[in-house]
Amino acid sequence: MASIVVIEDEAVLGRQIARALEQAGHEARHELTGEAGVAAVHEGAPDLVLLDLRLPDREGLDLLAELTADGAGPSVILMTAYGSVSDAVEAMRRGAADYLQKPLDLDELRLLVDRVLSRKQRDRELAYHRGRTRAVPEGIVGRDPALLSLFAQVERLRDAGLPPGKRPAMLLTGETGTGKGMIARAVHELLGGGPFLEINCTAMPENLVEAELFGHERGTFTDAKTERVGLFEAAEGGTLFLDEVGHASLELQAKLLKAIEDRRIRRLGSSRDRSVDVHVVAATNRDLEEAVAAKEFRADLFHRLGVLAFEVPPLRSRGDDIALLAERFCAELGGLYGRKVELDESAIAELRRYPWPGNVRELRNVIERAVLLASGERIDAAALGSLLTASKGTGDPFQLPEGGISLEELERELVRQAVERTEGNRTRAAALLGLSRDALRYRLEKFGLL
């Protein structure tokens, strides 16, 4: 659906044109004068303008030149009852997309509108591809060489023009909190968009895995009162993001491998396979080579996912990106909370010295707390000092305080942080602490953290 402004001083004709465009599925607005039409264009930023050559207050050709002056405005189709070759040539010279002579044939008008809008869309896509001088998409902040290399390779994949189902799977690895999910979304948009569905491979109950991924037919099991589309089908034409794939069970790994290799799935209770046109992007903070060696991750799935493999760098290695991200978060969160605050040079220096074990996620949380707690419009190093709790040294990762510490309190705090960082996912929290789920459950009960 396009937004169209009709500038026509004959009220009845203008309403007829607008009604015909609305019946064709567009949004149309009718104005009787040139000044009102210009105001409507500035207010609504339409895709197309239908402009009468003769208006009571303005000449159509002059108005045309004004509307198309910067090259970024709407397409314009000129309409006139005084058609001539010279008028048509002058209209095209001044930037008109096309020319119509009255009396208008509404069917011809609709066809011309569709043709001009299609041409405008092609021009936009061409400008988009020609104008992509930045290697990092909008929304991803940073100049780190590893990120630049990642998106440069994704752009090459995009230029190949493959449909989602023909693209190789992609694997993003890196520490917790480095922004793998955000990068997966940026990759998805860079490759053309469409549906983006995310699934946490550790949060799905084992007895529902197959039904969630592949769907089921009516009556397959007791609660299957209607048929249901699975996640692979729902992501048709887009991306299925498999988060925490490194902690998926071996049973789930086998099901994922078959679907990724064949690009075909079968609903539970069905007797036929269905093709799926889906690009699979996976992410994990686990060392999959070690997991394969320990027979905790399938080697064939690892190789299938790793056709395009990228390691997202930790924040501490990204240099100037720390300051860029901090300033972005400060502006974003200041706007959210209605506060105008800035980081001074001492605060930026303090952020650079910090090792950021929680990466980008931790940085955002620190900036959010600083914005909320700031007493003035500037945040300095002193204000950040109490918020940065990890070791700033380069020696031993854990330093025993001079006055000693309660080991039990330290253990309780580490368990609490692991659960908080993984948003309550016990499998992931246990992995962060190097514990089994049973050992983590014991400590949660012991410290009253359930």
VODREN-260401 format. One record per residue (C-alpha): residue number from 1; x, z, y. Coordinates in Angstrom, 3 decimals, padded with zeros to 6 digits. Layout:
% residues N
[NUM,[X,Z,Y]]
...
This chain:
% residues 450
[1,[000.000,000.000,000.000]]
[2,[001.337,-000.989,003.420]]
[3,[000.567,000.358,006.880]]
[4,[-000.630,-002.401,009.232]]
[5,[-001.574,-002.441,012.932]]
[6,[-003.930,-005.201,014.122]]
[7,[-003.649,-005.951,017.873]]
[8,[-006.642,-008.168,018.667]]
[9,[-008.800,-008.062,021.821]]
[10,[-011.874,-009.535,020.092]]
[11,[-013.418,-006.341,018.704]]
[12,[-015.531,-007.954,015.967]]
[13,[-012.684,-010.117,014.673]]
[14,[-010.264,-007.208,014.806]]
[15,[-012.596,-005.028,012.722]]
[16,[-013.103,-007.841,010.199]]
[17,[-009.355,-008.265,009.780]]
[18,[-008.818,-004.522,009.380]]
[19,[-011.638,-004.283,006.827]]
[20,[-010.237,-007.203,004.810]]
[21,[-006.807,-005.567,004.735]]
[22,[-008.271,-002.221,003.644]]
[23,[-010.157,-003.964,000.833]]
[24,[-006.795,-005.391,-000.277]]
[25,[-005.448,-001.836,-000.600]]
[26,[-003.632,-001.495,002.719]]
[27,[-004.011,001.022,005.522]]
[28,[-005.118,-000.819,008.680]]
[29,[-005.526,000.286,012.301]]
[30,[-007.128,-001.891,015.009]]
[31,[-006.200,-001.793,018.704]]
[32,[-007.747,-003.874,021.515]]
[33,[-004.861,-004.038,024.010]]
[34,[-001.141,-004.599,023.952]]
[35,[-000.301,-001.166,025.370]]
[36,[-002.517,000.589,022.814]]
[37,[-000.945,-001.510,020.082]]
[38,[002.610,-000.602,021.131]]
[39,[001.625,003.082,021.208]]
[40,[000.166,002.769,017.705]]
[41,[003.391,001.153,016.452]]
[42,[005.561,003.903,017.955]]
[43,[003.251,006.578,016.565]]
[44,[002.747,005.287,013.044]]
[45,[005.857,003.146,012.302]]
[46,[003.829,000.501,010.402]]
[47,[005.228,-002.045,007.970]]
[48,[003.462,-004.985,009.602]]
[49,[001.763,-005.938,012.882]]
[50,[-000.852,-008.705,013.263]]
[51,[-000.553,-009.682,016.919]]
[52,[-002.858,-011.870,019.013]]
[53,[-000.996,-014.310,021.283]]
[54,[-003.389,-013.796,024.213]]
[55,[-004.192,-010.209,025.205]]
[56,[-005.905,-008.894,028.347]]
[57,[-002.908,-006.824,029.499]]
[58,[000.167,-008.416,027.890]]
[59,[001.464,-011.765,026.719]]
[60,[001.775,-011.824,022.942]]
[61,[005.225,-013.458,022.973]]
[62,[006.601,-010.791,025.320]]
[63,[005.095,-008.081,023.135]]
[64,[006.581,-009.749,020.065]]
[65,[010.073,-009.608,021.575]]
[66,[009.597,-005.914,022.375]]
[67,[008.423,-005.035,018.876]]
[68,[011.289,-006.858,017.154]]
[69,[014.058,-006.088,019.674]]
[70,[016.107,-003.646,017.559]]
[71,[015.677,-005.491,014.262]]
[72,[014.444,-002.315,012.547]]
[73,[010.790,-002.504,013.564]]
[74,[007.788,-003.900,011.690]]
[75,[007.361,-007.490,010.635]]
[76,[005.027,-009.383,012.994]]
[77,[002.550,-012.152,012.223]]
[78,[001.349,-013.920,015.387]]
[79,[-002.291,-015.069,015.638]]
[80,[-003.609,-017.531,018.236]]
[81,[-006.440,-019.919,019.003]]
[82,[-004.082,-021.955,021.148]]
[83,[-001.773,-023.127,018.441]]
[84,[000.882,-025.685,019.076]]
[85,[004.240,-026.616,017.621]]
[86,[006.015,-025.221,020.682]]
[87,[004.208,-021.887,020.405]]
[88,[005.075,-021.631,016.706]]
[89,[008.748,-022.456,017.346]]
[90,[008.960,-019.920,020.192]]
[91,[007.226,-017.234,018.091]]
[92,[009.691,-017.687,015.229]]
[93,[012.612,-017.729,017.670]]
[94,[011.505,-014.383,019.093]]
[95,[011.348,-012.796,015.681]]
[96,[007.888,-013.464,014.232]]
[97,[007.715,-013.353,010.448]]
[98,[005.021,-016.032,010.407]]
[99,[002.278,-017.717,012.418]]
[100,[-001.501,-018.054,011.908]]
[101,[-003.936,-020.245,013.784]]
[102,[-007.521,-019.235,014.555]]
[103,[-010.197,-019.430,013.288]]
[104,[-008.706,-017.293,010.554]]
[105,[-009.367,-017.697,006.860]]
[106,[-009.327,-014.084,005.589]]
[107,[-008.200,-015.103,002.101]]
[108,[-005.316,-017.055,003.610]]
[109,[-004.534,-014.065,005.821]]
[110,[-004.356,-011.705,002.833]]
[111,[-002.026,-014.066,000.967]]
[112,[000.238,-014.416,004.006]]
[113,[000.322,-010.634,004.501]]
[114,[001.347,-010.111,000.868]]
[115,[004.041,-012.760,001.175]]
[116,[005.501,-011.266,004.368]]
[117,[005.436,-007.732,002.936]]
[118,[007.185,-008.895,-000.245]]
[119,[009.855,-010.599,001.840]]
[120,[010.301,-007.452,003.920]]
[121,[010.767,-005.367,000.759]]
[122,[013.410,-007.777,-000.545]]
[123,[015.224,-007.630,002.795]]
[124,[015.188,-003.826,002.675]]
[125,[016.645,-003.794,-000.841]]
[126,[019.331,-006.299,000.128]]
[127,[020.259,-004.279,003.210]]
[128,[020.391,-001.154,001.070]]
[129,[022.840,-002.669,-001.402]]
[130,[024.984,-004.334,001.270]]
[131,[025.040,-001.239,003.437]]
[132,[026.102,001.312,000.857]]
[133,[029.541,002.069,002.273]]
[134,[029.371,005.734,001.266]]
[135,[030.376,006.508,-002.297]]
[136,[028.442,009.790,-002.284]]
[137,[024.641,009.493,-001.924]]
[138,[022.728,011.267,000.791]]
[139,[021.967,014.832,-000.274]]
[140,[025.333,015.319,-001.997]]
[141,[027.778,016.923,000.432]]
[142,[031.476,016.442,-000.129]]
[143,[034.567,014.269,-000.007]]
[144,[036.222,015.470,-003.185]]
[145,[038.040,012.584,-004.948]]
[146,[036.446,013.472,-008.299]]
[147,[032.944,013.161,-006.820]]
[148,[033.846,009.946,-005.014]]
[149,[035.139,008.493,-008.289]]
[150,[032.008,009.595,-010.151]]
[151,[029.615,007.866,-007.774]]
[152,[031.809,004.778,-007.496]]
[153,[031.435,004.320,-011.258]]
[154,[027.697,004.948,-011.057]]
[155,[027.456,002.242,-008.394]]
[156,[029.161,-000.200,-010.756]]
[157,[026.579,000.700,-013.389]]
[158,[023.808,000.148,-010.847]]
[159,[025.197,-003.266,-009.903]]
[160,[024.942,-004.325,-013.555]]
[161,[021.148,-004.225,-013.099]]
[162,[020.375,-002.768,-016.520]]
[163,[016.943,-001.244,-017.224]]
[164,[017.004,002.516,-017.977]]
[165,[016.839,002.068,-021.750]]
[166,[019.880,-000.218,-021.770]]
[167,[022.124,002.086,-019.740]]
[168,[024.720,004.166,-021.592]]
[169,[024.026,007.883,-021.791]]
[170,[025.887,010.037,-019.293]]
[171,[027.461,013.476,-019.791]]
[172,[028.179,015.882,-016.928]]
[173,[030.411,018.831,-017.734]]
[174,[031.695,021.656,-015.575]]
[175,[031.360,025.324,-014.817]]
[176,[028.032,027.006,-014.197]]
[177,[026.794,026.527,-010.663]]
[178,[028.776,023.397,-009.792]]
[179,[025.613,021.403,-009.087]]
[180,[025.340,019.296,-012.242]]
[181,[021.551,019.162,-011.928]]
[182,[021.731,018.002,-008.308]]
[183,[024.278,015.340,-009.238]]
[184,[022.053,014.181,-012.109]]
[185,[019.197,013.687,-009.624]]
[186,[021.495,011.818,-007.232]]
[187,[022.632,009.531,-010.072]]
[188,[018.984,008.956,-010.986]]
[189,[018.095,007.915,-007.418]]
[190,[021.182,005.738,-007.088]]
[191,[020.212,003.861,-010.251]]
[192,[016.728,003.081,-008.989]]
[193,[014.585,006.213,-009.245]]
[194,[011.404,006.406,-011.299]]
[195,[010.315,009.525,-013.219]]
[196,[012.892,012.313,-013.497]]
[197,[012.149,014.904,-016.183]]
[198,[014.377,017.879,-016.884]]
[199,[014.491,019.849,-020.114]]
[200,[016.550,022.984,-020.775]]
[201,[017.750,022.600,-024.348]]
[202,[018.106,026.357,-024.864]]
[203,[014.730,027.347,-023.456]]
[204,[012.544,025.329,-025.817]]
[205,[011.070,027.203,-028.824]]
[206,[012.360,025.711,-032.073]]
[207,[008.870,025.264,-033.525]]
[208,[007.791,023.172,-030.506]]
[209,[010.898,021.053,-030.010]]
[210,[009.711,017.906,-031.748]]
[211,[006.219,017.999,-030.236]]
[212,[007.629,018.542,-026.710]]
[213,[010.187,015.759,-026.971]]
[214,[008.217,013.138,-028.856]]
[215,[004.563,014.141,-028.449]]
[216,[001.904,014.425,-031.144]]
[217,[-001.329,012.853,-032.281]]
[218,[-004.659,014.615,-032.286]]
[219,[-005.135,016.933,-035.277]]
[220,[-001.449,017.010,-036.231]]
[221,[-001.551,020.816,-036.284]]
[222,[-004.059,023.561,-035.545]]
[223,[-003.824,023.546,-031.749]]
[224,[-003.452,019.772,-031.408]]
[225,[-006.977,019.123,-030.146]]
[226,[-005.901,016.044,-028.178]]
[227,[-003.004,013.627,-028.386]]
[228,[-000.043,014.477,-026.182]]
[229,[002.727,012.363,-024.652]]
[230,[006.230,013.740,-025.215]]
[231,[009.001,014.000,-022.652]]
[232,[010.699,010.773,-023.770]]
[233,[007.511,008.811,-023.166]]
[234,[006.712,010.635,-019.919]]
[235,[010.138,009.680,-018.516]]
[236,[009.474,005.962,-019.180]]
[237,[011.268,003.817,-016.609]]
[238,[013.337,006.742,-015.344]]
[239,[015.657,009.528,-016.425]]
[240,[015.464,012.344,-018.979]]
[241,[017.899,015.099,-017.997]]
[242,[019.048,017.270,-020.912]]
[243,[020.398,020.442,-019.321]]
[244,[022.552,022.865,-021.346]]
[245,[022.801,020.339,-024.160]]
[246,[025.939,022.109,-025.417]]
[247,[023.849,025.056,-026.552]]
[248,[021.159,023.016,-028.331]]
[249,[020.558,023.860,-031.972]]
[250,[021.948,021.505,-034.617]]
[251,[018.382,020.552,-035.566]]
[252,[017.596,019.526,-031.990]]
[253,[020.911,017.659,-031.762]]
[254,[019.958,015.525,-034.749]]
[255,[016.601,014.601,-033.186]]
[256,[018.213,013.774,-029.847]]
[257,[020.866,011.586,-031.480]]
[258,[018.311,009.398,-033.247]]
[259,[016.185,008.951,-030.112]]
[260,[019.207,008.125,-027.922]]
[261,[020.694,005.670,-030.428]]
[262,[017.487,003.823,-031.291]]
[263,[015.608,004.210,-027.985]]
[264,[012.591,004.653,-030.234]]
[265,[010.566,007.765,-030.962]]
[266,[007.699,008.665,-033.261]]
[267,[004.986,011.124,-032.303]]
[268,[004.206,013.893,-034.738]]
[269,[001.378,012.736,-036.971]]
[270,[001.921,009.059,-036.158]]
[271,[002.950,006.330,-038.577]]
[272,[004.572,004.012,-036.058]]
[273,[007.560,004.115,-033.738]]
[274,[007.351,003.600,-029.989]]
[275,[010.046,002.043,-027.809]]
[276,[011.112,004.091,-024.797]]
[277,[012.828,002.731,-021.691]]
[278,[014.661,005.900,-020.649]]
[279,[018.118,006.708,-019.317]]
[280,[019.517,009.934,-020.791]]
[281,[021.752,012.171,-018.676]]
[282,[023.041,015.400,-020.245]]
[283,[024.890,018.383,-018.803]]
[284,[026.698,021.417,-020.161]]
[285,[029.185,024.081,-019.120]]
[286,[030.497,024.308,-022.690]]
[287,[033.700,022.717,-023.986]]
[288,[032.102,020.245,-026.394]]
[289,[035.373,019.269,-028.043]]
[290,[035.867,022.900,-029.067]]
[291,[032.221,023.072,-030.167]]
[292,[032.702,019.967,-032.323]]
[293,[035.835,021.456,-033.882]]
[294,[033.879,024.643,-034.635]]
[295,[031.093,022.503,-036.178]]
[296,[028.633,023.867,-033.623]]
[297,[028.044,020.472,-032.017]]
[298,[027.621,017.119,-033.724]]
[299,[030.585,014.780,-033.247]]
[300,[028.347,011.687,-033.313]]
[301,[026.109,013.070,-030.547]]
[302,[029.170,014.056,-028.510]]
[303,[030.518,010.495,-028.697]]
[304,[027.099,008.990,-027.947]]
[305,[026.628,011.159,-024.850]]
[306,[030.207,010.707,-023.717]]
[307,[030.134,006.957,-023.086]]
[308,[030.127,007.895,-019.401]]
[309,[031.551,011.414,-019.125]]
[310,[032.334,013.159,-015.854]]
[311,[033.664,016.629,-015.159]]
[312,[032.125,018.107,-012.017]]
[313,[034.946,019.970,-010.223]]
[314,[034.627,023.697,-009.479]]
[315,[034.076,024.607,-005.848]]
[316,[037.439,026.378,-005.508]]
[317,[039.229,023.041,-006.072]]
[318,[037.167,021.054,-003.558]]
[319,[039.100,021.999,-000.399]]
[320,[037.255,020.990,002.771]]
[321,[033.980,020.651,000.859]]
[322,[033.613,024.445,000.993]]
[323,[033.289,024.369,004.786]]
[324,[031.013,021.304,004.715]]
[325,[028.678,022.898,002.188]]
[326,[028.668,026.252,003.971]]
[327,[027.710,024.639,007.274]]
[328,[024.977,022.582,005.573]]
[329,[023.528,025.686,003.900]]
[330,[023.750,027.651,007.153]]
[331,[021.748,025.011,009.031]]
[332,[019.258,024.534,006.179]]
[333,[018.611,028.231,005.586]]
[334,[018.645,029.046,009.298]]
[335,[015.814,026.546,009.708]]
[336,[013.968,028.009,006.719]]
[337,[014.072,031.541,008.121]]
[338,[013.617,030.554,011.758]]
[339,[017.104,031.730,012.769]]
[340,[019.779,029.842,014.681]]
[341,[023.091,031.032,013.244]]
[342,[026.552,029.509,012.906]]
[343,[029.733,030.304,011.010]]
[344,[032.760,030.997,013.195]]
[345,[036.329,030.018,012.305]]
[346,[037.149,033.396,010.779]]
[347,[034.119,033.109,008.451]]
[348,[035.159,029.598,007.351]]
[349,[038.683,030.863,006.641]]
[350,[037.246,033.748,004.584]]
[351,[035.120,031.327,002.565]]
[352,[038.156,029.147,001.862]]
[353,[040.130,032.122,000.503]]
[354,[037.397,033.184,-001.906]]
[355,[037.694,031.825,-005.517]]
[356,[033.946,031.139,-005.985]]
[357,[033.439,031.989,-009.663]]
[358,[029.750,031.111,-009.249]]
[359,[030.573,027.807,-007.500]]
[360,[028.050,026.044,-005.227]]
[361,[025.165,028.234,-006.372]]
[362,[027.074,031.378,-005.395]]
[363,[028.052,029.888,-002.032]]
[364,[024.425,029.127,-001.220]]
[365,[023.359,032.656,-002.186]]
[366,[026.092,034.202,-000.032]]
[367,[025.130,032.063,002.983]]
[368,[021.449,032.915,002.485]]
[369,[022.187,036.647,002.517]]
[370,[024.457,036.225,005.549]]
[371,[021.757,034.337,007.469]]
[372,[019.191,037.022,006.694]]
[373,[021.493,039.927,007.563]]
[374,[023.167,038.441,010.657]]
[375,[022.534,040.522,013.775]]
[376,[023.402,037.723,016.191]]
[377,[023.825,033.962,016.307]]
[378,[027.334,033.908,014.813]]
[379,[028.529,034.948,011.372]]
[380,[032.138,036.151,011.244]]
[381,[034.525,037.184,008.465]]
[382,[033.531,040.856,008.766]]
[383,[029.885,039.966,008.086]]
[384,[030.889,038.035,004.950]]
[385,[033.353,040.608,003.645]]
[386,[030.793,042.849,001.961]]
[387,[029.059,039.830,000.403]]
[388,[032.111,038.459,-001.355]]
[389,[032.716,040.628,-004.398]]
[390,[035.053,038.644,-006.643]]
[391,[038.827,039.032,-006.614]]
[392,[040.560,037.090,-003.838]]
[393,[044.005,037.489,-005.411]]
[394,[045.906,034.929,-007.424]]
[395,[047.286,037.388,-009.981]]
[396,[045.257,039.200,-012.638]]
[397,[041.605,038.100,-012.599]]
[398,[040.444,041.724,-012.827]]
[399,[041.979,044.443,-010.699]]
[400,[041.440,048.121,-011.566]]
[401,[040.515,049.961,-008.349]]
[402,[042.922,052.685,-007.236]]
[403,[040.277,055.359,-007.782]]
[404,[039.333,054.094,-011.249]]
[405,[035.958,052.797,-012.422]]
[406,[033.192,053.592,-014.871]]
[407,[033.567,051.120,-017.732]]
[408,[029.930,051.594,-018.691]]
[409,[028.760,050.796,-015.153]]
[410,[031.006,047.731,-015.065]]
[411,[029.581,046.502,-018.380]]
[412,[026.035,047.052,-017.156]]
[413,[026.737,045.119,-013.937]]
[414,[028.314,042.192,-015.792]]
[415,[025.323,041.979,-018.144]]
[416,[022.943,042.103,-015.177]]
[417,[024.824,039.340,-013.362]]
[418,[024.914,037.131,-016.455]]
[419,[021.141,037.416,-016.900]]
[420,[020.557,036.786,-013.191]]
[421,[022.892,033.790,-013.064]]
[422,[021.185,032.149,-016.048]]
[423,[017.716,032.957,-014.677]]
[424,[016.859,035.113,-017.673]]
[425,[018.020,032.682,-020.361]]
[426,[019.481,035.022,-022.971]]
[427,[021.284,032.357,-024.956]]
[428,[023.169,031.167,-021.891]]
[429,[023.779,034.716,-020.661]]
[430,[025.236,035.657,-024.045]]
[431,[027.495,032.588,-023.920]]
[432,[028.789,033.581,-020.463]]
[433,[029.719,037.024,-021.801]]
[434,[031.130,035.807,-025.126]]
[435,[028.433,037.694,-027.036]]
[436,[025.879,036.846,-029.682]]
[437,[022.193,036.985,-028.719]]
[438,[021.803,040.158,-030.818]]
[439,[024.736,041.826,-029.070]]
[440,[023.286,040.901,-025.678]]
[441,[019.846,042.176,-026.691]]
[442,[021.427,045.503,-027.711]]
[443,[023.062,045.878,-024.295]]
[444,[019.898,044.918,-022.447]]
[445,[018.054,047.679,-024.282]]
[446,[020.959,050.122,-023.815]]
[447,[021.084,049.611,-020.046]]
[448,[017.317,049.318,-019.530]]
[449,[017.533,045.717,-018.305]]
[450,[014.727,044.265,-020.413]]
